[in-house]
Amino acid sequence: MLFVVFNRCFVRGDSNGVLSCLERERLEQELTEARSRGRNLSRLRNLTPFERAALEGRERGAQARLKDHDAEHGCQR
């Protein structure tokens, strides 16, 4: 595996020449986890308004960090 820096992002290259920004991957994973957690908890039981607001805030924060990263580094997929 090859690591390089592209547009101030650490990028991983694979044998096919595909580049992937490690920070963007981490932020995507964070967003996926936030969405999954909210979805799974709401399936298990009714959430309180406070819990729902906290989960929605977590998801909005993850989306904002990903959007900011994309805007700053231009490494969208």
CNS distance restraints for C-alpha pairs under 8 A (distance, minus, plus):
assign (resid   1 and name CA) (resid  12 and name CA) 6.93 0.50 0.50
assign (resid   1 and name CA) (resid  13 and name CA) 6.27 0.50 0.50
assign (resid   1 and name CA) (resid  14 and name CA) 5.82 0.50 0.50
assign (resid   1 and name CA) (resid  15 and name CA) 7.56 0.50 0.50
assign (resid   2 and name CA) (resid  12 and name CA) 5.71 0.50 0.50
assign (resid   2 and name CA) (resid  13 and name CA) 5.15 0.50 0.50
assign (resid   2 and name CA) (resid  14 and name CA) 6.79 0.50 0.50
assign (resid   3 and name CA) (resid  10 and name CA) 6.61 0.50 0.50
assign (resid   3 and name CA) (resid  11 and name CA) 5.55 0.50 0.50
assign (resid   3 and name CA) (resid  12 and name CA) 4.65 0.50 0.50
assign (resid   3 and name CA) (resid  13 and name CA) 6.30 0.50 0.50
assign (resid   4 and name CA) (resid  10 and name CA) 5.79 0.50 0.50
assign (resid   4 and name CA) (resid  11 and name CA) 5.24 0.50 0.50
assign (resid   4 and name CA) (resid  12 and name CA) 6.53 0.50 0.50
assign (resid   4 and name CA) (resid  13 and name CA) 7.75 0.50 0.50
assign (resid   5 and name CA) (resid   9 and name CA) 5.36 0.50 0.50
assign (resid   5 and name CA) (resid  10 and name CA) 4.59 0.50 0.50
assign (resid   5 and name CA) (resid  11 and name CA) 5.69 0.50 0.50
assign (resid   6 and name CA) (resid  10 and name CA) 6.47 0.50 0.50
assign (resid   6 and name CA) (resid  11 and name CA) 6.38 0.50 0.50
assign (resid   7 and name CA) (resid  73 and name CA) 5.90 0.50 0.50
assign (resid   7 and name CA) (resid  74 and name CA) 7.78 0.50 0.50
assign (resid   8 and name CA) (resid  73 and name CA) 6.99 0.50 0.50
assign (resid   9 and name CA) (resid  21 and name CA) 6.16 0.50 0.50
assign (resid   9 and name CA) (resid  22 and name CA) 7.37 0.50 0.50
assign (resid   9 and name CA) (resid  23 and name CA) 7.05 0.50 0.50
assign (resid   9 and name CA) (resid  73 and name CA) 7.21 0.50 0.50
assign (resid  10 and name CA) (resid  21 and name CA) 5.87 0.50 0.50
assign (resid  10 and name CA) (resid  22 and name CA) 5.89 0.50 0.50
assign (resid  10 and name CA) (resid  23 and name CA) 7.23 0.50 0.50
assign (resid  11 and name CA) (resid  19 and name CA) 6.07 0.50 0.50
assign (resid  11 and name CA) (resid  20 and name CA) 5.24 0.50 0.50
assign (resid  11 and name CA) (resid  21 and name CA) 4.34 0.50 0.50
assign (resid  11 and name CA) (resid  22 and name CA) 5.76 0.50 0.50
assign (resid  12 and name CA) (resid  19 and name CA) 5.56 0.50 0.50
assign (resid  12 and name CA) (resid  20 and name CA) 5.16 0.50 0.50
assign (resid  12 and name CA) (resid  21 and name CA) 6.36 0.50 0.50
assign (resid  12 and name CA) (resid  22 and name CA) 6.72 0.50 0.50
assign (resid  13 and name CA) (resid  17 and name CA) 5.81 0.50 0.50
assign (resid  13 and name CA) (resid  18 and name CA) 5.49 0.50 0.50
assign (resid  13 and name CA) (resid  19 and name CA) 4.54 0.50 0.50
assign (resid  13 and name CA) (resid  20 and name CA) 6.45 0.50 0.50
assign (resid  14 and name CA) (resid  18 and name CA) 5.68 0.50 0.50
assign (resid  14 and name CA) (resid  19 and name CA) 6.93 0.50 0.50
assign (resid  20 and name CA) (resid  24 and name CA) 7.94 0.50 0.50
assign (resid  20 and name CA) (resid  25 and name CA) 7.49 0.50 0.50
assign (resid  21 and name CA) (resid  25 and name CA) 6.26 0.50 0.50
assign (resid  21 and name CA) (resid  75 and name CA) 6.91 0.50 0.50
assign (resid  22 and name CA) (resid  26 and name CA) 6.25 0.50 0.50
assign (resid  23 and name CA) (resid  27 and name CA) 6.19 0.50 0.50
assign (resid  24 and name CA) (resid  28 and name CA) 6.03 0.50 0.50
assign (resid  24 and name CA) (resid  66 and name CA) 6.83 0.50 0.50
assign (resid  24 and name CA) (resid  69 and name CA) 7.18 0.50 0.50
assign (resid  24 and name CA) (resid  70 and name CA) 7.82 0.50 0.50
assign (resid  24 and name CA) (resid  75 and name CA) 7.59 0.50 0.50
assign (resid  25 and name CA) (resid  29 and name CA) 6.15 0.50 0.50
assign (resid  26 and name CA) (resid  30 and name CA) 6.20 0.50 0.50
assign (resid  27 and name CA) (resid  31 and name CA) 6.25 0.50 0.50
assign (resid  27 and name CA) (resid  62 and name CA) 6.87 0.50 0.50
assign (resid  27 and name CA) (resid  65 and name CA) 7.12 0.50 0.50
assign (resid  27 and name CA) (resid  66 and name CA) 5.68 0.50 0.50
assign (resid  28 and name CA) (resid  32 and name CA) 6.15 0.50 0.50
assign (resid  28 and name CA) (resid  66 and name CA) 6.92 0.50 0.50
assign (resid  29 and name CA) (resid  33 and name CA) 6.08 0.50 0.50
assign (resid  30 and name CA) (resid  34 and name CA) 6.21 0.50 0.50
assign (resid  30 and name CA) (resid  62 and name CA) 6.38 0.50 0.50
assign (resid  31 and name CA) (resid  35 and name CA) 6.22 0.50 0.50
assign (resid  31 and name CA) (resid  59 and name CA) 6.18 0.50 0.50
assign (resid  31 and name CA) (resid  62 and name CA) 5.08 0.50 0.50
assign (resid  31 and name CA) (resid  63 and name CA) 6.35 0.50 0.50
assign (resid  32 and name CA) (resid  36 and name CA) 6.01 0.50 0.50
assign (resid  33 and name CA) (resid  37 and name CA) 5.92 0.50 0.50
assign (resid  34 and name CA) (resid  38 and name CA) 6.34 0.50 0.50
assign (resid  34 and name CA) (resid  55 and name CA) 7.12 0.50 0.50
assign (resid  34 and name CA) (resid  58 and name CA) 6.35 0.50 0.50
assign (resid  34 and name CA) (resid  59 and name CA) 5.29 0.50 0.50
assign (resid  34 and name CA) (resid  62 and name CA) 7.54 0.50 0.50
assign (resid  35 and name CA) (resid  39 and name CA) 6.15 0.50 0.50
assign (resid  35 and name CA) (resid  59 and name CA) 6.25 0.50 0.50
assign (resid  36 and name CA) (resid  40 and name CA) 5.89 0.50 0.50
assign (resid  37 and name CA) (resid  41 and name CA) 6.01 0.50 0.50
assign (resid  37 and name CA) (resid  55 and name CA) 7.86 0.50 0.50
assign (resid  38 and name CA) (resid  42 and name CA) 6.09 0.50 0.50
assign (resid  38 and name CA) (resid  52 and name CA) 7.72 0.50 0.50
assign (resid  38 and name CA) (resid  55 and name CA) 5.84 0.50 0.50
assign (resid  38 and name CA) (resid  56 and name CA) 7.68 0.50 0.50
assign (resid  39 and name CA) (resid  43 and name CA) 6.31 0.50 0.50
assign (resid  40 and name CA) (resid  44 and name CA) 6.45 0.50 0.50
assign (resid  41 and name CA) (resid  45 and name CA) 6.42 0.50 0.50
assign (resid  41 and name CA) (resid  47 and name CA) 7.51 0.50 0.50
assign (resid  42 and name CA) (resid  46 and name CA) 5.87 0.50 0.50
assign (resid  42 and name CA) (resid  47 and name CA) 6.12 0.50 0.50
assign (resid  47 and name CA) (resid  51 and name CA) 5.85 0.50 0.50
assign (resid  47 and name CA) (resid  52 and name CA) 5.91 0.50 0.50
assign (resid  48 and name CA) (resid  52 and name CA) 6.15 0.50 0.50
assign (resid  49 and name CA) (resid  53 and name CA) 6.03 0.50 0.50
assign (resid  50 and name CA) (resid  54 and name CA) 6.15 0.50 0.50
assign (resid  51 and name CA) (resid  55 and name CA) 6.18 0.50 0.50
assign (resid  52 and name CA) (resid  56 and name CA) 6.07 0.50 0.50
assign (resid  53 and name CA) (resid  57 and name CA) 5.95 0.50 0.50
assign (resid  54 and name CA) (resid  58 and name CA) 6.17 0.50 0.50
assign (resid  55 and name CA) (resid  59 and name CA) 6.29 0.50 0.50
assign (resid  56 and name CA) (resid  60 and name CA) 6.09 0.50 0.50
assign (resid  57 and name CA) (resid  61 and name CA) 6.00 0.50 0.50
assign (resid  58 and name CA) (resid  62 and name CA) 6.25 0.50 0.50
assign (resid  59 and name CA) (resid  63 and name CA) 6.18 0.50 0.50
assign (resid  60 and name CA) (resid  64 and name CA) 6.07 0.50 0.50
assign (resid  61 and name CA) (resid  65 and name CA) 6.19 0.50 0.50
assign (resid  62 and name CA) (resid  66 and name CA) 6.24 0.50 0.50
assign (resid  63 and name CA) (resid  67 and name CA) 6.08 0.50 0.50
assign (resid  64 and name CA) (resid  68 and name CA) 5.98 0.50 0.50
assign (resid  65 and name CA) (resid  69 and name CA) 6.08 0.50 0.50
assign (resid  66 and name CA) (resid  70 and name CA) 6.19 0.50 0.50
assign (resid  67 and name CA) (resid  71 and name CA) 6.13 0.50 0.50
assign (resid  68 and name CA) (resid  72 and name CA) 6.04 0.50 0.50
assign (resid  69 and name CA) (resid  73 and name CA) 5.89 0.50 0.50
assign (resid  69 and name CA) (resid  74 and name CA) 7.52 0.50 0.50
assign (resid  69 and name CA) (resid  75 and name CA) 7.93 0.50 0.50
assign (resid  70 and name CA) (resid  74 and name CA) 4.79 0.50 0.50
assign (resid  70 and name CA) (resid  75 and name CA) 5.54 0.50 0.50
assign (resid  70 and name CA) (resid  76 and name CA) 5.67 0.50 0.50
